[in-house]
Amino acid sequence: MPSGLYVLGSCSGSRRNLMTLNWATQVAMEPKLVAVSVQSTAFTHELVKESGVFALSILKRDDRAVVRKFVKPVDSSDVVLDSSGSGTMRQVAVRADRTGAPVIADAAAWIDCRVTMTMPLGSHSLFVGEVVGFGFSEGGEDALVLRMEDTRMNYGG
């Protein structure tokens, strides 16, 4: 099935992670809800489950190399953040939005969510989040966004 390719930000306490993910979709308009499916054994799953927040970075098509940096958990030595949550993860500029979950600073757009429902689905869990913040980077509204078929990847999540 055709899908986008995103980077999912998560946090719990002082721990932060970014993870390549392709299973994400809007599921309701009122309230605005977004769902992401995350592998149950993933570090990101642990962080989202503990904190109840996540942030989805929607990348520009030209940024396809960024998703490769986040196919494995980010080691704490690769995280350099100030007290506001701005800095770098694996040398990619990030910042925190309302929930504190990291977003890619130069993403075409981002969606920041608080989890309202979790549904275990065997190998994955579906986290449904209410949108509490969102935005576009400069030129992001008109940018072509990254899709799975723009890469040689066949799964992220």
C-alpha positions in Angstrom: 0.0 0.0 0.0 1.4 3.5 -0.8 2.4 5.5 2.2 4.5 8.4 3.3 7.8 8.2 5.1 8.1 10.1 8.3 10.3 10.6 11.4 8.5 10.0 14.7 9.8 11.9 17.7 9.3 10.5 21.2 10.5 11.4 24.7 10.1 10.3 28.3 11.9 12.1 31.0 15.4 13.0 29.7 15.3 10.3 27.0 14.7 11.3 23.4 14.4 9.3 20.1 13.6 9.8 16.5 12.5 6.8 14.4 11.8 6.3 10.8 8.1 5.4 10.4 5.7 4.8 7.5 2.5 3.8 9.1 0.8 7.2 10.0 -2.6 8.7 9.0 -5.2 11.2 10.1 -8.1 9.3 11.6 -10.6 12.1 12.6 -11.3 15.8 12.0 -13.1 16.7 15.2 -11.1 16.4 17.3 -8.1 16.3 15.1 -6.6 12.8 15.6 -3.5 11.2 14.0 -2.6 7.5 14.4 0.8 5.9 14.2 1.6 2.2 14.3 4.9 1.4 16.1 6.6 -1.9 16.5 6.1 -3.2 20.1 9.8 -4.0 20.6 10.9 -0.5 19.4 12.5 2.0 21.8 10.1 4.6 20.5 7.2 2.4 21.6 8.5 2.4 25.1 8.9 6.2 25.2 5.4 6.9 23.7 3.8 4.4 26.0 5.5 6.0 29.1 5.0 9.7 28.2 1.8 9.6 26.2 3.2 12.0 23.5 4.7 11.8 20.0 5.5 14.2 17.2 5.5 13.4 13.5 7.9 15.2 11.2 6.8 15.3 7.5 10.0 15.5 5.4 10.7 17.2 2.2 11.3 14.8 -0.7 14.9 16.2 -1.0 15.6 15.1 2.6 15.4 11.3 1.9 18.9 10.8 3.5 17.5 12.0 6.9 15.3 8.9 7.3 18.3 6.6 7.1 19.8 8.2 10.2 16.9 7.1 12.3 16.3 3.4 11.4 18.0 2.5 14.7 17.5 4.0 18.1 19.5 7.2 18.7 22.3 6.7 21.3 22.3 9.4 24.0 25.8 10.4 22.9 24.3 11.5 19.6 21.8 13.9 21.3 22.9 17.5 22.0 20.0 19.6 23.3 19.6 22.7 25.3 17.0 23.2 28.0 14.3 24.2 25.4 14.8 21.0 23.5 16.6 22.6 20.5 19.8 21.1 19.2 20.8 18.0 17.2 20.2 14.3 17.1 22.7 12.4 14.9 23.8 15.8 13.7 20.2 16.7 12.4 18.8 19.9 13.8 15.8 19.3 16.0 13.5 21.3 18.4 10.7 20.5 20.7 7.1 21.6 20.1 4.4 21.7 22.8 4.8 18.1 24.1 8.6 18.1 24.3 8.9 15.4 21.7 11.5 16.2 19.1 10.7 17.4 15.6 13.1 17.8 12.7 13.7 21.5 12.6 13.7 21.7 8.7 10.8 19.3 8.2 8.2 20.4 5.6 5.7 20.2 8.5 5.2 18.7 11.9 2.3 17.4 14.0 2.6 17.3 17.8 0.2 14.9 19.6 -0.9 13.7 23.0 -2.0 10.0 23.0 -5.7 9.5 23.6 -5.9 5.8 22.8 -3.5 2.8 22.5 -4.5 -0.3 20.7 -2.2 -3.4 20.9 -2.1 -5.1 17.5 0.2 -8.1 17.7 3.6 -7.0 16.5 2.7 -3.3 16.7 0.6 -0.9 18.7 -1.6 1.8 17.2 -1.2 5.1 19.1 -3.9 7.6 18.4 -3.0 11.1 19.3 -4.9 14.4 19.5 -3.1 17.2 17.7 -1.9 19.8 20.1 0.5 21.6 17.8 1.5 21.7 14.2 3.2 23.9 11.7 5.2 24.3 8.5 8.8 25.3 7.9 9.6 28.0 5.4 8.4 26.8 2.1 7.0 23.6 3.7 3.4 24.2 2.6 4.4 24.0 -1.1 7.1 21.3 -0.7 6.9 17.9 -2.3 6.9 15.5 0.7 8.8 12.3 1.1 7.1 9.0 0.2 8.2 5.4 0.7 8.6 5.0 -3.1 11.1 7.8 -3.1 13.6 5.5 -1.3 14.7 1.9 -1.5 13.1 1.2 1.8 10.1 -1.0 2.2 9.2 -0.6 5.9 9.8 1.9 8.6 8.2 1.3 11.9 
